[in-house]
Amino acid sequence: MKKSILYFIVILVIILTALIACQSGSNSEHIPIPFRELPPPTGPEAPDDIVFTPGGSAYRANVHQMGEPDKWPSIQSANVTLGSGSDALNINYRDYIETKTGETRYNIIFIWKEGGLLDKELELYSIAVPDGIGLTNGGGGGRPGILLDVLVIEISPEVAAGQYTFQIGIEVDGKDYGTIPCTVEILE
């Protein structure tokens, strides 16, 4: 009888330890992206510098002036859907970014859904961001009915060349819609 109680306690301790370890691992992965005022561009103009237009924040390369030649090709974005039915979010963002070490890149996260998103609060979080890559939320603004935040991606000068992928999480009014992948390729 005492042996069976001892076995039961040992098994219970093992199960509880495993459950606690799993819980703490998942919480540590879900890291809120802090807000910080959008930093002014430094150095020469870059295609993904953020400029403010009547329609909201935009990439410098995507703002065209009539009669003037474009300096860069437009910044391309991916479209994904998170959720389903009338609760689905449509998201436009950069899923692939090339950069050099020591640079700052920008990723406009543009979100809308059928019927609009008025008076909603957008929170971004990250999962599995590699060391040497810093993320902040530079805020945003856009047309009524949409949510728009600018993700600021700062690359440390010490990061080795290569491809690095992390997840950007989307929460609207406290509801977690899941994550979207972002790959940053650090060039030599």
PLY file of the C-alpha trace (Angstrom):
ply
format ascii 1.0
element vertex 188
property float x
property float y
property float z
element edge 187
property int vertex1
property int vertex2
end_header
0.00 0.00 0.00
2.76 2.46 0.93
4.64 1.61 -2.29
1.61 2.41 -4.44
1.15 5.77 -2.68
4.83 6.54 -3.19
4.60 5.62 -6.91
1.49 7.77 -7.22
3.26 10.76 -5.62
6.35 10.32 -7.84
4.20 10.12 -10.99
2.16 13.14 -9.87
5.34 15.19 -9.28
6.69 14.23 -12.73
3.41 15.18 -14.44
3.13 18.50 -12.57
6.76 19.35 -13.35
6.16 18.68 -17.05
2.98 20.79 -17.06
4.67 23.72 -15.32
7.66 23.54 -17.70
5.36 23.57 -20.73
3.39 26.54 -19.41
6.40 28.67 -18.62
7.95 27.92 -22.03
4.87 29.05 -23.94
4.52 32.25 -21.89
8.16 33.19 -22.42
7.73 32.85 -26.19
4.81 35.31 -26.35
6.67 38.63 -25.92
4.72 41.91 -26.24
6.36 44.32 -28.70
6.83 47.60 -26.82
5.67 50.96 -28.17
8.25 53.58 -28.96
7.90 56.72 -31.01
8.87 56.11 -34.62
12.51 57.16 -34.91
13.39 59.71 -37.60
15.29 58.29 -40.58
19.05 58.40 -40.22
21.52 58.43 -43.07
20.48 58.52 -46.71
16.88 57.98 -47.77
15.85 54.32 -47.93
12.96 52.74 -49.86
11.23 51.55 -46.66
11.51 54.84 -44.74
8.08 55.74 -43.39
6.39 58.82 -44.82
3.02 60.19 -43.81
0.33 60.58 -46.46
-3.36 61.54 -46.30
-4.13 57.79 -46.35
-1.79 57.02 -43.45
1.76 55.75 -43.07
3.44 54.49 -46.27
6.84 53.35 -47.49
8.85 56.09 -49.22
9.24 53.87 -52.33
5.44 53.45 -52.59
4.70 57.19 -52.70
4.87 58.39 -56.29
5.02 61.99 -57.45
3.44 62.71 -60.80
6.00 63.74 -63.42
8.97 62.54 -61.31
10.81 59.27 -61.97
10.69 56.72 -59.14
13.98 56.22 -57.26
13.14 52.63 -56.25
10.76 49.86 -57.17
7.71 49.68 -54.90
7.98 47.72 -51.64
6.11 44.44 -52.09
3.84 43.07 -49.38
2.13 39.77 -48.67
-1.58 39.34 -47.94
-2.72 36.75 -45.39
-5.95 36.01 -43.53
-6.13 35.07 -39.85
-9.39 33.75 -38.42
-12.44 32.73 -40.40
-15.88 33.87 -41.41
-17.04 37.30 -40.32
-14.26 37.35 -37.71
-11.43 36.97 -40.26
-8.69 39.59 -40.35
-7.03 40.52 -43.64
-3.38 41.45 -43.11
-0.96 43.12 -45.50
2.70 43.21 -44.41
6.26 42.45 -45.52
6.98 38.77 -44.98
10.54 39.03 -46.38
13.03 41.86 -45.78
16.64 42.21 -46.94
19.02 44.39 -44.96
22.58 44.84 -43.79
23.83 44.70 -40.23
23.45 47.87 -38.20
20.41 49.03 -40.20
16.80 49.68 -39.25
13.99 48.38 -41.45
10.26 49.02 -41.25
7.29 46.70 -41.70
3.82 48.27 -42.00
1.22 45.90 -40.54
-2.05 46.88 -42.26
-5.22 45.10 -40.96
-8.85 45.26 -42.06
-11.95 43.08 -42.12
-15.44 43.08 -43.57
-17.47 45.78 -41.86
-14.33 47.63 -40.73
-12.39 47.80 -37.49
-13.54 50.98 -35.81
-12.43 51.80 -32.25
-10.36 48.65 -31.93
-7.00 48.27 -30.21
-4.15 46.50 -32.00
-1.38 44.86 -29.95
1.61 43.13 -31.53
3.72 40.42 -29.93
6.64 38.33 -31.12
7.78 34.73 -30.92
11.29 33.36 -31.53
13.07 36.64 -32.38
16.78 35.86 -32.86
19.40 37.58 -30.71
20.60 40.82 -32.26
17.25 41.68 -33.84
15.20 44.22 -31.87
11.51 44.94 -32.41
9.47 47.95 -31.36
6.04 49.18 -32.37
6.29 52.66 -33.86
2.51 53.13 -33.81
0.72 54.12 -36.95
-2.39 55.57 -38.36
-4.45 55.17 -41.43
-7.86 55.48 -42.94
-10.98 54.95 -40.81
-11.95 51.31 -40.38
-8.43 49.89 -40.57
-5.67 49.19 -38.07
-2.09 50.07 -38.97
1.10 49.80 -36.93
4.71 50.21 -38.05
7.00 47.45 -36.80
10.53 48.82 -36.35
13.20 46.13 -36.89
16.67 47.09 -35.65
19.57 44.88 -36.72
22.62 44.84 -34.47
26.02 45.26 -36.18
27.09 41.94 -34.61
24.44 39.77 -36.34
25.96 37.27 -38.78
24.81 37.15 -42.39
21.97 34.69 -43.03
18.19 34.29 -42.95
16.34 34.74 -39.67
12.63 33.99 -39.27
10.39 34.99 -36.38
6.65 35.29 -35.77
4.60 38.47 -35.38
1.50 37.95 -33.25
-1.73 39.90 -33.78
-4.18 40.75 -30.99
-7.25 42.92 -31.59
-9.16 44.07 -28.49
-7.48 41.31 -26.47
-8.38 38.51 -28.89
-5.32 36.60 -30.14
-5.64 35.93 -33.88
-2.33 34.03 -34.12
0.92 34.82 -35.85
2.37 35.68 -39.24
5.97 34.82 -40.25
8.60 37.42 -41.08
11.98 36.51 -42.58
14.86 38.96 -42.38
17.85 38.22 -44.59
21.06 39.83 -43.39
23.31 40.46 -46.38
27.12 40.26 -46.33
0 1
1 2
2 3
3 4
4 5
5 6
6 7
7 8
8 9
9 10
10 11
11 12
12 13
13 14
14 15
15 16
16 17
17 18
18 19
19 20
20 21
21 22
22 23
23 24
24 25
25 26
26 27
27 28
28 29
29 30
30 31
31 32
32 33
33 34
34 35
35 36
36 37
37 38
38 39
39 40
40 41
41 42
42 43
43 44
44 45
45 46
46 47
47 48
48 49
49 50
50 51
51 52
52 53
53 54
54 55
55 56
56 57
57 58
58 59
59 60
60 61
61 62
62 63
63 64
64 65
65 66
66 67
67 68
68 69
69 70
70 71
71 72
72 73
73 74
74 75
75 76
76 77
77 78
78 79
79 80
80 81
81 82
82 83
83 84
84 85
85 86
86 87
87 88
88 89
89 90
90 91
91 92
92 93
93 94
94 95
95 96
96 97
97 98
98 99
99 100
100 101
101 102
102 103
103 104
104 105
105 106
106 107
107 108
108 109
109 110
110 111
111 112
112 113
113 114
114 115
115 116
116 117
117 118
118 119
119 120
120 121
121 122
122 123
123 124
124 125
125 126
126 127
127 128
128 129
129 130
130 131
131 132
132 133
133 134
134 135
135 136
136 137
137 138
138 139
139 140
140 141
141 142
142 143
143 144
144 145
145 146
146 147
147 148
148 149
149 150
150 151
151 152
152 153
153 154
154 155
155 156
156 157
157 158
158 159
159 160
160 161
161 162
162 163
163 164
164 165
165 166
166 167
167 168
168 169
169 170
170 171
171 172
172 173
173 174
174 175
175 176
176 177
177 178
178 179
179 180
180 181
181 182
182 183
183 184
184 185
185 186
186 187
